[in-house]
Amino acid sequence: MIQSRTLFEKILSLLQGSSWALAILGGIYTFLLFFPFGFLTALLLATFLFLVSFFFVVVFEIAQIQIDKLEELRKQTKLLEKLAQHLDDETLSHY
């Protein structure tokens, strides 16, 4: 079943991808840029940039999980309302 995605979800997906690209490519670029100053310095700076970028990956992933959770709760609420309505109709018809 294909679901239509909102504009916010599309933007969120784009931000997730760009955060991954920034984390990976930014880390590699920083490492190569600072490599002439020493291996350890380049490694530390690249790791720091990767961790900062990865923080945004985690934030956007948490936002996506919360959206998915909200959609699931809406589905469950609809099912419970149908069930409650069905039970109310059933008990009234017996009397």
C-alpha positions in Angstrom: 0.0 0.0 0.0 1.6 3.2 -1.1 0.9 6.2 1.1 1.2 9.8 0.1 3.9 11.6 2.0 3.4 15.2 3.2 5.8 18.0 2.2 7.3 18.0 5.7 8.1 14.3 5.4 9.8 14.9 2.0 11.8 17.7 3.4 12.7 15.6 6.4 13.9 12.8 4.2 16.0 15.3 2.2 17.6 16.6 5.4 18.4 13.1 6.5 20.2 12.3 3.3 22.1 15.6 3.3 23.1 15.0 6.9 24.5 11.6 6.1 26.4 13.1 3.1 27.7 15.9 5.3 28.8 13.4 8.0 30.6 11.1 5.6 32.0 13.4 3.0 32.7 16.2 5.4 34.6 13.8 7.6 36.7 12.5 4.7 37.3 16.0 3.3 38.3 17.4 6.7 40.7 14.5 7.2 42.3 15.1 3.8 42.4 18.8 4.3 44.2 18.6 7.7 46.3 15.6 6.9 49.4 17.8 6.2 49.3 19.0 9.8 49.5 15.5 11.1 47.6 12.2 11.2 46.3 12.6 14.7 45.1 16.2 14.2 43.4 15.3 11.0 41.7 12.3 12.6 40.5 14.2 15.6 39.1 17.1 13.5 37.4 14.7 11.1 35.9 12.7 13.9 34.6 15.8 15.6 33.0 17.0 12.3 31.5 13.5 11.8 30.0 13.5 15.3 28.5 16.9 14.9 27.0 16.0 11.5 25.8 12.6 12.9 24.0 14.5 15.7 21.7 16.0 13.0 21.2 12.5 11.4 20.0 11.3 14.8 17.7 14.3 15.3 16.0 13.9 11.9 15.7 10.2 12.4 14.0 10.7 15.7 11.6 13.2 14.0 10.7 10.5 11.4 10.1 7.9 14.1 7.8 10.3 15.9 5.8 11.0 12.7 5.5 7.2 12.1 4.4 6.7 15.7 1.7 9.4 15.3 0.4 7.8 12.1 0.2 4.4 13.9 -1.6 5.9 16.9 -4.1 7.5 14.5 -4.8 4.1 12.8 -5.2 2.5 16.2 -7.6 5.2 17.4 -9.8 4.7 14.3 -9.9 1.0 14.9 -10.8 1.4 18.5 -13.5 3.9 17.6 -15.0 1.4 15.1 -14.8 -1.4 17.7 -16.5 0.8 20.3 -19.2 1.8 17.9 -19.7 -1.8 16.9 -20.0 -3.0 20.5 -22.4 -0.2 21.4 -24.6 -1.1 18.4 -24.4 -4.8 19.3 -25.4 -4.3 23.0 -28.3 -2.0 22.1 -29.7 -4.5 19.6 -29.9 -7.2 22.2 -32.3 -5.2 24.4 
